[in-house]
Amino acid sequence: MIGVDEGHLLMDWGLGEFRIEYANLGLLRSYCDVPILVVSATLPPSHIATLSNLLHLGANFKYINLGNTRDNLFWEVRQIAGPIAGLPSLRFLLPPTVSAQTSIPQTLIFVPERALTHRVANYLRDFLPHDIRYNAIVSLHAMMRPRRKNRVLASFDAGVARIMVCTTIAALGRDFRSVTRILAYQIPQNLESWVQEAGRGARNAALTCHAILMAQSGAYTLKDEAVALLEEEE
């Protein structure tokens, strides 16, 4: 059997510019008698036809939709001024005084750019004592050396690191057990990306997680303009 995990990436990456080789995974179907399984938690039904064409599934494939509703995820949207001006809006993530890093709830902050992982992490570190700031708050992105990425992930998995500022790399294939807060700092590329990122929270069913979308003010302006256009058409 051929298994394709995170099947939505065939479109997100393969039809974009990030990993165009993903669009060629259909070549695996040259082994005609080998069954193929594609799974994803965030593949919208509207993309099924495109996925079928990319993988040459034919007309008789079976489609099973179990949904991705999570009762222990609570969704919220907050407004920020912008990527830099909005940094003070993250202050709520840290208790007023921190003597031990374990007093900080384990948190993932997703950002759209590698440089912003360090900018956000350094901003939050300034509020912590020197002896814990670099262990408590870490950053992660795809351009880090493998050894460093492994150290960061091991620290977060062990509960030593309490806040990880990361790109979407941390949303794929990771099973964090104790995350109780997920933030998207700025609007993600699409809704599927946000659902994928938020899905890293409260993987332990005994926990709850707040998924907070920090949307820049310009997004609200676009929304108001769209509503105005709809009202004019009516």
Secondary structure, DSSP 4 states (H G I P E B T S, - for coil): -EEESSTTHHHHTTTSSS-GGGGGGGGGGGSTTS-EEE--SS--GGGHHHHHHHHT--TT----------TTEEEEEEEES-TTTTGGGGGGGS-SS-SSGGGSPPEEEE-SSHHHHHHHHHHHHTTS-TTTHHHHEEEE-TTS-HHHHHHHHHHHHTTS--EEEE-GGGGSS---SS--EEEEES--SSHHHHHHHHTTS--STT--EEEEEEEEHHHHHHHHHHHHHHHHH-
